[in-house]
Amino acid sequence: MSCDVPQIGSRCVQRPMCRVTSGIGALAALLRPRQTVDSIKDIDYEQLRERGISGLLFDLDNTLGPRRPCRLTPSVLALLQRLEVMGFRVGVLSNRRGVGDPVIDDLASQFPLLQRARKPRRAGFRALLDELGVAPPHAAMIGDRYLTDVIGANRMGMHSIRVRRRPE
C-alpha cells in the first residue's frame, strides 16, 4: 500500500489515517448515484433496457408521490403499468410501515411491494429482487434518499437513480 505521509523504513507512520482516507473514498462511492434526475418521468427507460436493466425498484415516498400520499396520481400508476408493458419487472421497495394504508394496499394489488424494507440493508433488496426474478446487476433502484436508496442499491451492485425533486 502506498502512502503520501512520512515513512519509517517501509512502514507508513500514519497507516491508520491512510485506511480512514480510503474508507472515506469507499463511502463517497457508495453515496454516488449512477444517475440523478428531477423526476421519474425524466428517466430514459429505453436506455436502461438497452443497458441490460430488466428490473425496476421504486421507492414510494418522495419518489412515486409526496411523503405519505393519500393516493398516487393516475399518471404515476400509468407509468408503472407502461413500464411493465415495455417488459420491465416493476416493484416497490419502501421503509414505510403502512398497515391499512390505501396507497400501499393499492400498489400491492398491482405490483410486488415490500414495506418495512429496512433500507439500506440488503435483505429487503434481495427479497424483492428474488420475487421479481432479477439479479442485482440487471436491476435499478429509483429513489430520493442517499442514505437508504442510493447506498442500498450501490451495495447490491444495482444501477442507482436518485430523484431530486419531490413529486407534486
TIVO-2410 file (N, C-alpha, C; in nm, 3 decimals):
# residues 168
REC num residu      c1      c2      c3 atome chaine
REC   1      M   0.086  -0.118   0.000     N      A
REC   1      M   0.000   0.000   0.000    CA      A
REC   1      M   0.090   0.123   0.000     C      A
REC   2      S   0.069   0.214  -0.092     N      A
REC   2      S   0.149   0.336  -0.094    CA      A
REC   2      S   0.080   0.443  -0.010     C      A
REC   3      C   0.163   0.533   0.043     N      A
REC   3      C   0.110   0.636   0.131    CA      A
REC   3      C   0.191   0.763   0.111     C      A
REC   4      D   0.128   0.878   0.117     N      A
REC   4      D   0.197   1.005   0.095    CA      A
REC   4      D   0.237   1.072   0.226     C      A
REC   5      V   0.248   0.997   0.333     N      A
REC   5      V   0.290   1.054   0.461    CA      A
REC   5      V   0.429   1.002   0.493     C      A
REC   6      P   0.498   1.064   0.590     N      A
REC   6      P   0.635   1.021   0.625    CA      A
REC   6      P   0.641   0.871   0.654     C      A
REC   7      Q   0.754   0.812   0.615     N      A
REC   7      Q   0.771   0.668   0.631    CA      A
REC   7      Q   0.891   0.640   0.721     C      A
REC   8      I   0.882   0.534   0.797     N      A
REC   8      I   0.995   0.483   0.874    CA      A
REC   8      I   1.025   0.348   0.813     C      A
REC   9      G   1.139   0.340   0.746     N      A
REC   9      G   1.168   0.216   0.674    CA      A
REC   9      G   1.062   0.198   0.566     C      A
REC  10      S   0.998   0.083   0.566     N      A
REC  10      S   0.893   0.058   0.466    CA      A
REC  10      S   0.754   0.075   0.526     C      A
REC  11      R   0.749   0.118   0.654     N      A
REC  11      R   0.618   0.133   0.720    CA      A
REC  11      R   0.570   0.278   0.713     C      A
REC  12      C   0.443   0.293   0.690     N      A
REC  12      C   0.379   0.424   0.689    CA      A
REC  12      C   0.355   0.464   0.834     C      A
REC  13      V   0.406   0.581   0.874     N      A
REC  13      V   0.391   0.627   1.012    CA      A
REC  13      V   0.243   0.644   1.047     C      A
REC  14      Q   0.163   0.691   0.953     N      A
REC  14      Q   0.023   0.718   0.980    CA      A
REC  14      Q  -0.069   0.621   0.906     C      A
REC  15      R  -0.034   0.496   0.904     N      A
REC  15      R  -0.114   0.399   0.829    CA      A
REC  15      R  -0.262   0.401   0.868     C      A
REC  16      P  -0.299   0.415   0.997     N      A
REC  16      P  -0.443   0.422   1.027    CA      A
REC  16      P  -0.513   0.536   0.954     C      A
REC  17      M  -0.446   0.650   0.939     N      A
REC  17      M  -0.505   0.761   0.867    CA      A
REC  17      M  -0.526   0.724   0.720     C      A
REC  18      C  -0.432   0.648   0.662     N      A
REC  18      C  -0.447   0.605   0.523    CA      A
REC  18      C  -0.571   0.519   0.508     C      A
REC  19      R  -0.596   0.431   0.605     N      A
REC  19      R  -0.715   0.346   0.599    CA      A
REC  19      R  -0.841   0.430   0.610     C      A
REC  20      V  -0.837   0.532   0.695     N      A
REC  20      V  -0.953   0.619   0.709    CA      A
REC  20      V  -0.980   0.690   0.577     C      A
REC  21      T  -0.872   0.741   0.517     N      A
REC  21      T  -0.888   0.811   0.390    CA      A
REC  21      T  -0.947   0.719   0.284     C      A
REC  22      S  -0.895   0.596   0.274     N      A
REC  22      S  -0.950   0.504   0.174    CA      A
REC  22      S  -1.093   0.465   0.209     C      A
REC  23      G  -1.126   0.458   0.338     N      A
REC  23      G  -1.263   0.429   0.380    CA      A
REC  23      G  -1.358   0.540   0.340     C      A
REC  24      I  -1.311   0.663   0.350     N      A
REC  24      I  -1.393   0.777   0.309    CA      A
REC  24      I  -1.419   0.772   0.159     C      A
REC  25      G  -1.318   0.734   0.082     N      A
REC  25      G  -1.336   0.720  -0.063    CA      A
REC  25      G  -1.439   0.614  -0.097     C      A
REC  26      A  -1.436   0.503  -0.023     N      A
REC  26      A  -1.533   0.396  -0.047    CA      A
REC  26      A  -1.674   0.443  -0.011     C      A
REC  27      L  -1.687   0.517   0.099     N      A
REC  27      L  -1.818   0.569   0.138    CA      A
REC  27      L  -1.869   0.669   0.035     C      A
REC  28      A  -1.780   0.754  -0.014     N      A
REC  28      A  -1.821   0.850  -0.117    CA      A
REC  28      A  -1.872   0.778  -0.242     C      A
REC  29      A  -1.807   0.667  -0.277     N      A
REC  29      A  -1.853   0.591  -0.395    CA      A
REC  29      A  -1.991   0.530  -0.370     C      A
REC  30      L  -2.017   0.486  -0.248     N      A
REC  30      L  -2.149   0.430  -0.216    CA      A
REC  30      L  -2.258   0.536  -0.221     C      A
REC  31      L  -2.223   0.659  -0.190     N      A
REC  31      L  -2.320   0.768  -0.189    CA      A
REC  31      L  -2.346   0.828  -0.327     C      A
REC  32      R  -2.267   0.790  -0.426     N      A
REC  32      R  -2.277   0.848  -0.559    CA      A
REC  32      R  -2.373   0.768  -0.646     C      A
REC  33      P  -2.489   0.827  -0.681     N      A
REC  33      P  -2.581   0.756  -0.770    CA      A
REC  33      P  -2.524   0.749  -0.911     C      A
REC  34      R  -2.564   0.648  -0.985     N      A
REC  34      R  -2.520   0.636  -1.125    CA      A
REC  34      R  -2.587   0.744  -1.210     C      A
REC  35      Q  -2.708   0.782  -1.171     N      A
REC  35      Q  -2.783   0.885  -1.244    CA      A
REC  35      Q  -2.858   0.970  -1.143     C      A
REC  36      T  -2.880   1.095  -1.179     N      A
REC  36      T  -2.965   1.184  -1.099    CA      A
REC  36      T  -3.064   1.249  -1.195     C      A
REC  37      V  -3.191   1.248  -1.158     N      A
REC  37      V  -3.296   1.305  -1.242    CA      A
REC  37      V  -3.387   1.391  -1.155     C      A
REC  38      D  -3.465   1.476  -1.219     N      A
REC  38      D  -3.559   1.559  -1.144    CA      A
REC  38      D  -3.684   1.481  -1.104     C      A
REC  39      S  -3.723   1.385  -1.186     N      A
REC  39      S  -3.849   1.315  -1.164    CA      A
REC  39      S  -3.842   1.177  -1.230     C      A
REC  40      I  -3.927   1.085  -1.187     N      A
REC  40      I  -3.930   0.954  -1.250    CA      A
REC  40      I  -3.969   0.965  -1.397     C      A
REC  41      K  -4.033   1.074  -1.434     N      A
REC  41      K  -4.074   1.095  -1.573    CA      A
REC  41      K  -3.955   1.137  -1.661     C      A
REC  42      D  -3.842   1.175  -1.599     N      A
REC  42      D  -3.724   1.218  -1.674    CA      A
REC  42      D  -3.627   1.105  -1.703     C      A
REC  43      I  -3.655   0.986  -1.657     N      A
REC  43      I  -3.565   0.872  -1.678    CA      A
REC  43      I  -3.585   0.818  -1.819     C      A
REC  44      D  -3.474   0.789  -1.885     N      A
REC  44      D  -3.479   0.728  -2.018    CA      A
REC  44      D  -3.485   0.576  -1.998     C      A
REC  45      Y  -3.604   0.523  -1.988     N      A
REC  45      Y  -3.623   0.380  -1.959    CA      A
REC  45      Y  -3.576   0.293  -2.075     C      A
REC  46      E  -3.588   0.343  -2.196     N      A
REC  46      E  -3.540   0.267  -2.312    CA      A
REC  46      E  -3.389   0.248  -2.302     C      A
REC  47      Q  -3.319   0.352  -2.261     N      A
REC  47      Q  -3.174   0.343  -2.244    CA      A
REC  47      Q  -3.138   0.242  -2.135     C      A
REC  48      L  -3.215   0.240  -2.027     N      A
REC  48      L  -3.190   0.141  -1.922    CA      A
REC  48      L  -3.205   0.000  -1.978     C      A
REC  49      R  -3.308  -0.021  -2.056     N      A
REC  49      R  -3.332  -0.153  -2.114    CA      A
REC  49      R  -3.215  -0.192  -2.205     C      A
REC  50      E  -3.165  -0.095  -2.283     N      A
REC  50      E  -3.051  -0.122  -2.371    CA      A
REC  50      E  -2.926  -0.159  -2.292     C      A
REC  51      R  -2.915  -0.109  -2.170     N      A
REC  51      R  -2.801  -0.140  -2.083    CA      A
REC  51      R  -2.817  -0.274  -2.011     C      A
REC  52      G  -2.928  -0.343  -2.036     N      A
REC  52      G  -2.949  -0.473  -1.974    CA      A
REC  52      G  -3.028  -0.469  -1.844     C      A
REC  53      I  -3.086  -0.354  -1.812     N      A
REC  53      I  -3.169  -0.343  -1.692    CA      A
REC  53      I  -3.307  -0.400  -1.724     C      A
REC  54      S  -3.350  -0.497  -1.643     N      A
REC  54      S  -3.482  -0.557  -1.665    CA      A
REC  54      S  -3.574  -0.543  -1.544     C      A
REC  55      G  -3.518  -0.504  -1.430     N      A
REC  55      G  -3.598  -0.485  -1.309    CA      A
REC  55      G  -3.586  -0.344  -1.257     C      A
REC  56      L  -3.698  -0.287  -1.217     N      A
REC  56      L  -3.702  -0.150  -1.163    CA      A
REC  56      L  -3.766  -0.153  -1.025     C      A
REC  57      L  -3.689  -0.110  -0.924     N      A
REC  57      L  -3.741  -0.098  -0.789    CA      A
REC  57      L  -3.762   0.050  -0.761     C      A
REC  58      F  -3.880   0.086  -0.720     N      A
REC  58      F  -3.912   0.226  -0.690    CA      A
REC  58      F  -3.933   0.243  -0.541     C      A
REC  59      D  -3.880   0.353  -0.488     N      A
REC  59      D  -3.915   0.397  -0.354    CA      A
REC  59      D  -4.054   0.461  -0.364     C      A
REC  60      L  -4.126   0.466  -0.253     N      A
REC  60      L  -4.261   0.523  -0.255    CA      A
REC  60      L  -4.260   0.672  -0.221     C      A
REC  61      D  -4.230   0.705  -0.096     N      A
REC  61      D  -4.238   0.844  -0.050    CA      A
REC  61      D  -4.133   0.932  -0.117     C      A
REC  62      N  -4.178   1.044  -0.171     N      A
REC  62      N  -4.096   1.143  -0.238    CA      A
REC  62      N  -4.033   1.093  -0.368     C      A
REC  63      T  -4.080   0.979  -0.418     N      A
REC  63      T  -4.036   0.929  -0.548    CA      A
REC  63      T  -4.157   0.905  -0.636     C      A
REC  64      L  -4.245   0.815  -0.594     N      A
REC  64      L  -4.369   0.791  -0.670    CA      A
REC  64      L  -4.476   0.894  -0.636     C      A
REC  65      G  -4.467   0.950  -0.518     N      A
REC  65      G  -4.563   1.050  -0.474    CA      A
REC  65      G  -4.500   1.131  -0.362     C      A
REC  66      P  -4.571   1.229  -0.311     N      A
REC  66      P  -4.517   1.306  -0.198    CA      A
REC  66      P  -4.506   1.216  -0.074     C      A
REC  67      R  -4.446   1.267   0.029     N      A
REC  67      R  -4.433   1.190   0.153    CA      A
REC  67      R  -4.573   1.158   0.206     C      A
REC  68      R  -4.596   1.031   0.232     N      A
REC  68      R  -4.723   0.980   0.283    CA      A
REC  68      R  -4.843   1.029   0.201     C      A
REC  69      P  -4.844   0.998   0.072     N      A
REC  69      P  -4.956   1.045  -0.011    CA      A
REC  69      P  -5.086   0.974   0.026     C      A
REC  70      C  -5.197   1.044   0.005     N      A
REC  70      C  -5.329   0.982   0.024    CA      A
REC  70      C  -5.359   0.888  -0.092     C      A
REC  71      R  -5.307   0.922  -0.209     N      A
REC  71      R  -5.321   0.836  -0.328    CA      A
REC  71      R  -5.213   0.878  -0.426     C      A
REC  72      L  -5.183   0.788  -0.518     N      A
REC  72      L  -5.088   0.821  -0.624    CA      A
REC  72      L  -5.165   0.875  -0.743     C      A
REC  73      T  -5.101   0.962  -0.818     N      A
REC  73      T  -5.168   1.020  -0.934    CA      A
REC  73      T  -5.187   0.913  -1.040     C      A
REC  74      P  -5.292   0.925  -1.120     N      A
REC  74      P  -5.313   0.830  -1.230    CA      A
REC  74      P  -5.195   0.823  -1.326     C      A
REC  75      S  -5.124   0.935  -1.345     N      A
REC  75      S  -5.010   0.934  -1.438    CA      A
REC  75      S  -4.895   0.848  -1.385     C      A
REC  76      V  -4.876   0.844  -1.254     N      A
REC  76      V  -4.770   0.760  -1.196    CA      A
REC  76      V  -4.807   0.613  -1.212     C      A
REC  77      L  -4.931   0.579  -1.181     N      A
REC  77      L  -4.974   0.440  -1.198    CA      A
REC  77      L  -4.967   0.398  -1.344     C      A
REC  78      A  -5.004   0.489  -1.435     N      A
REC  78      A  -4.998   0.459  -1.579    CA      A
REC  78      A  -4.852   0.436  -1.622     C      A
REC  79      L  -4.758   0.515  -1.567     N      A
REC  79      L  -4.617   0.497  -1.600    CA      A
REC  79      L  -4.570   0.358  -1.555     C      A
REC  80      L  -4.602   0.319  -1.433     N      A
REC  80      L  -4.561   0.187  -1.383    CA      A
REC  80      L  -4.618   0.075  -1.470     C      A
REC  81      Q  -4.743   0.088  -1.509     N      A
REC  81      Q  -4.805  -0.012  -1.596    CA      A
REC  81      Q  -4.740  -0.013  -1.734     C      A
REC  82      R  -4.707   0.105  -1.787     N      A
REC  82      R  -4.642   0.115  -1.917    CA      A
REC  82      R  -4.504   0.049  -1.913     C      A
REC  83      L  -4.434   0.064  -1.801     N      A
REC  83      L  -4.302   0.001  -1.787    CA      A
REC  83      L  -4.313  -0.150  -1.789     C      A
REC  84      E  -4.419  -0.204  -1.729     N      A
REC  84      E  -4.441  -0.349  -1.736    CA      A
REC  84      E  -4.469  -0.393  -1.878     C      A
REC  85      V  -4.546  -0.316  -1.951     N      A
REC  85      V  -4.576  -0.348  -2.091    CA      A
REC  85      V  -4.446  -0.346  -2.174     C      A
REC  86      M  -4.353  -0.257  -2.138     N      A
REC  86      M  -4.223  -0.250  -2.207    CA      A
REC  86      M  -4.136  -0.371  -2.176     C      A
REC  87      G  -4.177  -0.452  -2.078     N      A
REC  87      G  -4.101  -0.571  -2.044    CA      A
REC  87      G  -4.023  -0.563  -1.915     C      A
REC  88      F  -4.033  -0.452  -1.842     N      A
REC  88      F  -3.964  -0.440  -1.714    CA      A
REC  88      F  -4.040  -0.515  -1.606     C      A
REC  89      R  -3.968  -0.569  -1.511     N      A
REC  89      R  -4.028  -0.621  -1.388    CA      A
REC  89      R  -4.026  -0.504  -1.290     C      A
REC  90      V  -4.141  -0.464  -1.240     N      A
REC  90      V  -4.154  -0.344  -1.157    CA      A
REC  90      V  -4.194  -0.384  -1.016     C      A
REC  91      G  -4.126  -0.326  -0.917     N      A
REC  91      G  -4.160  -0.349  -0.778    CA      A
REC  91      G  -4.141  -0.221  -0.698     C      A
REC  92      V  -4.200  -0.219  -0.579     N      A
REC  92      V  -4.190  -0.103  -0.490    CA      A
REC  92      V  -4.125  -0.148  -0.360     C      A
REC  93      L  -4.020  -0.076  -0.320     N      A
REC  93      L  -3.943  -0.108  -0.200    CA      A
REC  93      L  -3.948   0.013  -0.109     C      A
REC  94      S  -4.010  -0.002   0.007     N      A
REC  94      S  -4.032   0.114   0.094    CA      A
REC  94      S  -4.001   0.080   0.239     C      A
REC  95      N  -3.947   0.177   0.309     N      A
REC  95      N  -3.927   0.162   0.453    CA      A
REC  95      N  -4.054   0.195   0.531     C      A
REC  96      R  -4.154   0.239   0.462     N      A
REC  96      R  -4.279   0.281   0.523    CA      A
REC  96      R  -4.352   0.165   0.588     C      A
REC  97      R  -4.417   0.193   0.697     N      A
REC  97      R  -4.498   0.094   0.769    CA      A
REC  97      R  -4.643   0.132   0.748     C      A
REC  98      G  -4.704   0.075   0.647     N      A
REC  98      G  -4.836   0.121   0.607    CA      A
REC  98      G  -4.947   0.021   0.626     C      A
REC  99      V  -4.963  -0.030   0.746     N      A
REC  99      V  -5.072  -0.125   0.772    CA      A
REC  99      V  -5.205  -0.055   0.750     C      A
REC 100      G  -5.286  -0.109   0.659     N      A
REC 100      G  -5.416  -0.049   0.630    CA      A
REC 100      G  -5.407   0.079   0.550     C      A
REC 101      D  -5.293   0.109   0.494     N      A
REC 101      D  -5.273   0.231   0.416    CA      A
REC 101      D  -5.328   0.208   0.275     C      A
REC 102      P  -5.422   0.291   0.228     N      A
REC 102      P  -5.482   0.267   0.096    CA      A
REC 102      P  -5.381   0.274  -0.019     C      A
REC 103      V  -5.278   0.357  -0.009     N      A
REC 103      V  -5.178   0.367  -0.116    CA      A
REC 103      V  -5.099   0.237  -0.123     C      A
REC 104      I  -5.055   0.188  -0.007     N      A
REC 104      I  -4.979   0.062  -0.001    CA      A
REC 104      I  -5.068  -0.052  -0.052     C      A
REC 105      D  -5.191  -0.057  -0.006     N      A
REC 105      D  -5.282  -0.164  -0.048    CA      A
REC 105      D  -5.306  -0.161  -0.199     C      A
REC 106      D  -5.325  -0.041  -0.254     N      A
REC 106      D  -5.349  -0.027  -0.398    CA      A
REC 106      D  -5.227  -0.071  -0.478     C      A
REC 107      L  -5.109  -0.023  -0.438     N      A
REC 107      L  -4.987  -0.062  -0.509    CA      A
REC 107      L  -4.962  -0.212  -0.499     C      A
REC 108      A  -4.981  -0.268  -0.379     N      A
REC 108      A  -4.956  -0.411  -0.358    CA      A
REC 108      A  -5.051  -0.498  -0.438     C      A
REC 109      S  -5.166  -0.445  -0.474     N      A
REC 109      S  -5.260  -0.524  -0.555    CA      A
REC 109      S  -5.218  -0.526  -0.702     C      A
REC 110      Q  -5.127  -0.435  -0.741     N      A
REC 110      Q  -5.086  -0.425  -0.880    CA      A
REC 110      Q  -4.941  -0.464  -0.907     C      A
REC 111      F  -4.855  -0.446  -0.805     N      A
REC 111      F  -4.712  -0.468  -0.823    CA      A
REC 111      F  -4.654  -0.536  -0.698     C      A
REC 112      P  -4.547  -0.612  -0.714     N      A
REC 112      P  -4.479  -0.664  -0.596    CA      A
REC 112      P  -4.433  -0.547  -0.510     C      A
REC 113      L  -4.461  -0.553  -0.381     N      A
REC 113      L  -4.429  -0.442  -0.291    CA      A
REC 113      L  -4.375  -0.499  -0.161     C      A
REC 114      L  -4.267  -0.442  -0.114     N      A
REC 114      L  -4.211  -0.479   0.016    CA      A
REC 114      L  -4.205  -0.354   0.101     C      A
REC 115      Q  -4.282  -0.352   0.209     N      A
REC 115      Q  -4.275  -0.240   0.302    CA      A
REC 115      Q  -4.191  -0.283   0.422     C      A
REC 116      R  -4.155  -0.186   0.506     N      A
REC 116      R  -4.064  -0.212   0.618    CA      A
REC 116      R  -3.936  -0.280   0.569     C      A
REC 117      A  -3.885  -0.232   0.458     N      A
REC 117      A  -3.770  -0.296   0.391    CA      A
REC 117      A  -3.638  -0.279   0.467     C      A
REC 118      R  -3.633  -0.180   0.554     N      A
REC 118      R  -3.513  -0.152   0.634    CA      A
REC 118      R  -3.392  -0.118   0.546     C      A
REC 119      K  -3.422  -0.041   0.439     N      A
REC 119      K  -3.313   0.006   0.353    CA      A
REC 119      K  -3.219   0.091   0.437     C      A
REC 120      P  -3.092   0.084   0.419     N      A
REC 120      P  -3.016   0.026   0.309    CA      A
REC 120      P  -2.973  -0.120   0.332     C      A
REC 121      R  -3.028  -0.186   0.429     N      A
REC 121      R  -2.990  -0.327   0.449    CA      A
REC 121      R  -3.022  -0.408   0.324     C      A
REC 122      R  -2.940  -0.507   0.298     N      A
REC 122      R  -2.952  -0.584   0.175    CA      A
REC 122      R  -3.073  -0.676   0.170     C      A
REC 123      A  -3.120  -0.721   0.284     N      A
REC 123      A  -3.225  -0.824   0.287    CA      A
REC 123      A  -3.351  -0.782   0.211     C      A
REC 124      G  -3.395  -0.659   0.228     N      A
REC 124      G  -3.515  -0.613   0.158    CA      A
REC 124      G  -3.494  -0.608   0.008     C      A
REC 125      F  -3.379  -0.558  -0.034     N      A
REC 125      F  -3.347  -0.555  -0.176    CA      A
REC 125      F  -3.347  -0.697  -0.233     C      A
REC 126      R  -3.279  -0.787  -0.163     N      A
REC 126      R  -3.271  -0.927  -0.210    CA      A
REC 126      R  -3.410  -0.990  -0.222     C      A
REC 127      A  -3.492  -0.968  -0.120     N      A
REC 127      A  -3.625  -1.030  -0.119    CA      A
REC 127      A  -3.708  -0.984  -0.239     C      A
REC 128      L  -3.708  -0.854  -0.266     N      A
REC 128      L  -3.789  -0.804  -0.378    CA      A
REC 128      L  -3.728  -0.846  -0.512     C      A
REC 129      L  -3.596  -0.842  -0.523     N      A
REC 129      L  -3.532  -0.887  -0.646    CA      A
REC 129      L  -3.562  -1.034  -0.673     C      A
REC 130      D  -3.559  -1.116  -0.568     N      A
REC 130      D  -3.593  -1.258  -0.583    CA      A
REC 130      D  -3.737  -1.275  -0.631     C      A
REC 131      E  -3.828  -1.196  -0.572     N      A
REC 131      E  -3.969  -1.204  -0.613    CA      A
REC 131      E  -3.985  -1.164  -0.760     C      A
REC 132      L  -3.906  -1.065  -0.803     N      A
REC 132      L  -3.914  -1.021  -0.943    CA      A
REC 132      L  -3.837  -1.115  -1.037     C      A
REC 133      G  -3.749  -1.196  -0.981     N      A
REC 133      G  -3.667  -1.285  -1.063    CA      A
REC 133      G  -3.559  -1.212  -1.140     C      A
REC 134      V  -3.500  -1.110  -1.076     N      A
REC 134      V  -3.399  -1.027  -1.141    CA      A
REC 134      V  -3.273  -1.024  -1.054     C      A
REC 135      A  -3.157  -1.042  -1.117     N      A
REC 135      A  -3.029  -1.033  -1.046    CA      A
REC 135      A  -2.990  -0.886  -1.028     C      A
REC 136      P  -2.919  -0.852  -0.920     N      A
REC 136      P  -2.884  -0.712  -0.894    CA      A
REC 136      P  -2.820  -0.637  -1.010     C      A
REC 137      P  -2.727  -0.696  -1.086     N      A
REC 137      P  -2.667  -0.618  -1.196    CA      A
REC 137      P  -2.767  -0.581  -1.306     C      A
REC 138      H  -2.882  -0.646  -1.307     N      A
REC 138      H  -2.983  -0.620  -1.409    CA      A
REC 138      H  -3.102  -0.541  -1.354     C      A
REC 139      A  -3.078  -0.475  -1.239     N      A
REC 139      A  -3.186  -0.400  -1.174    CA      A
REC 139      A  -3.142  -0.257  -1.144     C      A
REC 140      A  -3.240  -0.168  -1.136     N      A
REC 140      A  -3.217  -0.029  -1.097    CA      A
REC 140      A  -3.306   0.004  -0.979     C      A
REC 141      M  -3.251   0.078  -0.885     N      A
REC 141      M  -3.328   0.131  -0.772    CA      A
REC 141      M  -3.347   0.279  -0.796     C      A
REC 142      I  -3.472   0.324  -0.789     N      A
REC 142      I  -3.506   0.463  -0.815    CA      A
REC 142      I  -3.565   0.522  -0.688     C      A
REC 143      G  -3.495   0.618  -0.628     N      A
REC 143      G  -3.542   0.676  -0.503    CA      A
REC 143      G  -3.480   0.812  -0.476     C      A
REC 144      D  -3.526   0.876  -0.370     N      A
REC 144      D  -3.484   1.013  -0.342    CA      A
REC 144      D  -3.375   1.024  -0.235     C      A
REC 145      R  -3.350   0.921  -0.159     N      A
REC 145      R  -3.260   0.935  -0.043    CA      A
REC 145      R  -3.125   0.869  -0.066     C      A
REC 146      Y  -3.021   0.947  -0.037     N      A
REC 146      Y  -2.885   0.894  -0.048    CA      A
REC 146      Y  -2.862   0.779   0.050     C      A
REC 147      L  -2.902   0.799   0.174     N      A
REC 147      L  -2.866   0.704   0.280    CA      A
REC 147      L  -2.946   0.575   0.279     C      A
REC 148      T  -3.053   0.570   0.206     N      A
REC 148      T  -3.131   0.446   0.201    CA      A
REC 148      T  -3.133   0.388   0.059     C      A
REC 149      D  -3.179   0.466  -0.037     N      A
REC 149      D  -3.197   0.416  -0.174    CA      A
REC 149      D  -3.065   0.402  -0.249     C      A
REC 150      V  -2.984   0.507  -0.249     N      A
REC 150      V  -2.859   0.505  -0.326    CA      A
REC 150      V  -2.758   0.409  -0.265     C      A
REC 151      I  -2.732   0.423  -0.135     N      A
REC 151      I  -2.635   0.332  -0.071    CA      A
REC 151      I  -2.681   0.188  -0.083     C      A
REC 152      G  -2.807   0.162  -0.056     N      A
REC 152      G  -2.857   0.025  -0.065    CA      A
REC 152      G  -2.839  -0.035  -0.203     C      A
REC 153      A  -2.873   0.041  -0.306     N      A
REC 153      A  -2.858  -0.008  -0.443    CA      A
REC 153      A  -2.711  -0.030  -0.477     C      A
REC 154      N  -2.627   0.066  -0.443     N      A
REC 154      N  -2.485   0.053  -0.475    CA      A
REC 154      N  -2.421  -0.065  -0.402     C      A
REC 155      R  -2.460  -0.088  -0.279     N      A
REC 155      R  -2.406  -0.204  -0.205    CA      A
REC 155      R  -2.446  -0.335  -0.270     C      A
REC 156      M  -2.561  -0.337  -0.335     N      A
REC 156      M  -2.610  -0.458  -0.400    CA      A
REC 156      M  -2.553  -0.476  -0.542     C      A
REC 157      G  -2.487  -0.373  -0.593     N      A
REC 157      G  -2.437  -0.381  -0.730    CA      A
REC 157      G  -2.543  -0.348  -0.833     C      A
REC 158      M  -2.643  -0.272  -0.790     N      A
REC 158      M  -2.752  -0.231  -0.879    CA      A
REC 158      M  -2.720  -0.095  -0.941     C      A
REC 159      H  -2.796  -0.059  -1.041     N      A
REC 159      H  -2.789   0.075  -1.102    CA      A
REC 159      H  -2.874   0.167  -1.012     C      A
REC 160      S  -2.814   0.272  -0.960     N      A
REC 160      S  -2.886   0.362  -0.869    CA      A
REC 160      S  -2.924   0.491  -0.940     C      A
REC 161      I  -3.051   0.531  -0.922     N      A
REC 161      I  -3.101   0.655  -0.981    CA      A
REC 161      I  -3.164   0.737  -0.869     C      A
REC 162      R  -3.109   0.856  -0.847     N      A
REC 162      R  -3.164   0.944  -0.743    CA      A
REC 162      R  -3.258   1.046  -0.806     C      A
REC 163      V  -3.375   1.057  -0.747     N      A
REC 163      V  -3.474   1.156  -0.790    CA      A
REC 163      V  -3.458   1.279  -0.701     C      A
REC 164      R  -3.429   1.392  -0.765     N      A
REC 164      R  -3.404   1.517  -0.692    CA      A
REC 164      R  -3.530   1.584  -0.639     C      A
REC 165      R  -3.624   1.604  -0.727     N      A
REC 165      R  -3.740   1.685  -0.695    CA      A
REC 165      R  -3.850   1.599  -0.634     C      A
REC 166      R  -3.916   1.653  -0.537     N      A
REC 166      R  -4.029   1.582  -0.477    CA      A
REC 166      R  -4.148   1.590  -0.570     C      A
REC 167      P  -4.219   1.479  -0.587     N      A
REC 167      P  -4.336   1.480  -0.675    CA      A
REC 167      P  -4.444   1.573  -0.623     C      A
REC 168      E  -4.526   1.619  -0.715     N      A
REC 168      E  -4.637   1.709  -0.676    CA      A
REC 168      E  -4.757   1.630  -0.634     C      A
***
